[in-house]
Amino acid sequence: MTVQDAPEVGTLAVDTRNDRLGVVMGSEGPYVQLRPPGGGIEWDVPPQSLREATTSDELRAKVREVNASRRWTR
């Protein structure tokens, strides 16, 4: 995959180097930039280490967000 073939901005993708899910924010030079779904600091991913997120990946992210919000509201 090249930067030009990267998923569209706003879609979910997985950094295969560490199985980390992120929202595609754009590209900078030879890298695609991802941000955690709940917000946070962007990180750079080489396009060859990127894959589109599956439905399972998306569900996993939503469960993490719900669990995180419950921890902070107690």
N, C-alpha and C positions, 0 to 999 in steps of 0.2 A: 504494500500500500504506500502511496506517496502522499505528500501534503495535499495535492490536488484531489486525490481520491478519498480523503478523510471524510468522516460523517459530517453532516451539516451542523452548523452552529446551533446550539440548544438541544441537541440530541445526546443521549447517553452512550458512552463508549467505555471500554475496559482496557486499562494499561496491563498488558500481558506479562510485564516484567514482575509485577507484584500482585496481580489480580485485583487491582484497585479500580473502582467504578468512578467515573466523573462525567460532568457535563462538558461537551465541547464548547470552548469559548472562542476559538479562532486558531490562527497559526502565526508563528513568529519565526522567520527564517526557515530552517529545515524541520521545525518541531510543531506539533499540534499541542495546544494548551488545553488542559482539563482543570476543572474545579470540582470539589466534592459536591454532591447533590444538595446538601443542606447549607452550602456556603463554606467559605474558607479560602485558603491560599491556593492559587493556581500552580500547576506543575507542568513541566514540558515532557512530552513523550515523542520519541522518534516514531514516525508513521508506521514502520515495520513492526513496532511493538504495540499496535493498537488494533482492537477489533470492536465491531459494533456490539452493543449490549443486547443480551437476550431478554425475553420476558422474565426469566428466572432472576437475572441480574437486577432488573428493575424492581421486582418484588422484594428481593433482598435489601435493596436500598431503602425502600419504603418502610420495611419492618425496622431497620436500623433507626430511621428518623423517628418513628413512633416510640420505640424503646428509649431513645435518647430524650425525647420530650417528657416522657413519664418519669425518668430519673430526676429531672430538674424541677418538676412541679410538686414533689412531695415535701 
